[in-house]
Amino acid sequence: MRSFDFSQNTNLYLTTQERTDFGKQSQEMHRYKALFLENGLDMPNQLPDYLPALLELSAALPPEQAGKVLGIIRPRVELLRTRFIEAKLPHAFLLDIVLTETAGLEVKP
């Protein structure tokens, strides 16, 4: 079975999904880093676009702040889910759960 974590299209680093524009990727990476810093957290040993780290950040925040973070990452999570389905990876259901459970918390960025 193909592993999702080493593929450019299906890894859990959200800014690698569209590597054609490195300037945009850099700006998006900075935006994710700012989310951590604005909420009093820093992940010096982790890239800020790593989905598990962003979900961990959301879990540590009050619902309104978590909703803001989740609203920002939702389009990338949806794209990742689509790519998991296209690649026939069984992990897509985990993203279904994330998207379903967080829908009520979302605040549009």
ZABANU-100905 format. One record per residue (C-alpha): residue number from 1; x negated, y, z negated. Coordinates in nm, 3 decimals. Last residue first. Example, Ala and Ser with C-alpha at 12.3 -4.5 7.8 and 13.67 -1.06 7.14 Angstrom:
<atoms>
> 2/-1.367/-0.106/-0.714
> 1/-1.230/-0.450/-0.780
</atoms>
This chain:
<atoms>
> 109/1.131/3.413/-0.843
> 108/1.479/3.257/-0.859
> 107/1.557/3.124/-1.205
> 106/1.584/2.752/-1.224
> 105/1.682/2.576/-1.543
> 104/1.988/2.391/-1.415
> 103/1.802/2.247/-1.115
> 102/1.527/2.110/-1.341
> 101/1.667/1.764/-1.398
> 100/1.757/1.707/-1.034
> 99/1.429/1.828/-0.884
> 98/1.214/1.636/-1.133
> 97/1.428/1.323/-1.097
> 96/1.415/1.335/-0.719
> 95/1.038/1.390/-0.747
> 94/1.013/1.064/-0.940
> 93/1.231/0.894/-0.677
> 92/0.975/0.982/-0.411
> 91/0.717/0.760/-0.586
> 90/0.818/0.461/-0.373
> 89/0.609/0.587/-0.081
> 88/0.764/0.529/0.259
> 87/0.533/0.789/0.420
> 86/0.837/0.981/0.543
> 85/0.993/0.956/0.196
> 84/0.676/1.081/0.028
> 83/0.657/1.362/0.284
> 82/1.011/1.470/0.207
> 81/0.937/1.465/-0.167
> 80/0.623/1.675/-0.111
> 79/0.828/1.930/0.082
> 78/1.085/1.943/-0.199
> 77/0.808/1.984/-0.456
> 76/0.660/2.267/-0.250
> 75/0.996/2.446/-0.224
> 74/1.055/2.394/-0.601
> 73/0.723/2.543/-0.719
> 72/0.844/2.901/-0.773
> 71/1.184/2.802/-0.908
> 70/1.016/2.561/-1.149
> 69/0.798/2.838/-1.290
> 68/1.096/3.070/-1.332
> 67/1.308/2.795/-1.486
> 66/1.033/2.720/-1.738
> 65/1.042/3.086/-1.843
> 64/1.417/3.071/-1.901
> 63/1.401/2.729/-2.071
> 62/1.129/2.820/-2.323
> 61/0.788/2.700/-2.211
> 60/0.581/2.389/-2.291
> 59/0.770/2.166/-2.046
> 58/0.708/2.414/-1.766
> 57/0.333/2.407/-1.827
> 56/0.336/2.028/-1.824
> 55/0.526/2.037/-1.495
> 54/0.264/2.274/-1.354
> 53/-0.015/2.046/-1.476
> 52/0.156/1.739/-1.324
> 51/0.193/1.927/-0.991
> 50/-0.172/2.030/-0.956
> 49/-0.174/2.384/-0.813
> 48/-0.366/2.530/-1.107
> 47/-0.680/2.323/-1.043
> 46/-0.783/2.160/-1.369
> 45/-1.087/2.199/-1.594
> 44/-1.020/2.560/-1.697
> 43/-0.648/2.499/-1.750
> 42/-0.540/2.819/-1.916
> 41/-0.225/2.889/-2.111
> 40/-0.078/3.208/-2.248
> 39/0.227/3.217/-2.022
> 38/0.093/3.487/-1.793
> 37/-0.235/3.290/-1.770
> 36/-0.066/2.972/-1.651
> 35/0.155/3.146/-1.399
> 34/-0.145/3.355/-1.282
> 33/-0.330/3.037/-1.187
> 32/-0.032/2.936/-0.973
> 31/-0.033/3.274/-0.797
> 30/-0.410/3.251/-0.742
> 29/-0.366/2.912/-0.576
> 28/-0.095/3.064/-0.354
> 27/-0.326/3.344/-0.250
> 26/-0.606/3.096/-0.174
> 25/-0.375/2.875/0.031
> 24/-0.253/3.179/0.224
> 23/-0.612/3.274/0.304
> 22/-0.690/2.911/0.391
> 21/-0.419/2.899/0.656
> 20/-0.407/2.560/0.829
> 19/-0.423/2.363/0.504
> 18/-0.047/2.331/0.466
> 17/0.024/2.071/0.198
> 16/-0.304/2.140/0.022
> 15/-0.150/2.416/-0.189
> 14/0.067/2.174/-0.387
> 13/-0.204/1.946/-0.518
> 12/-0.011/1.624/-0.590
> 11/-0.127/1.438/-0.282
> 10/0.114/1.348/-0.003
> 9/0.010/1.531/0.311
> 8/-0.365/1.551/0.250
> 7/-0.369/1.185/0.144
> 6/-0.580/1.077/-0.151
> 5/-0.312/1.080/-0.422
> 4/-0.042/0.905/-0.224
> 3/-0.208/0.564/-0.213
> 2/-0.126/0.348/0.085
> 1/0.000/0.000/0.000
</atoms>
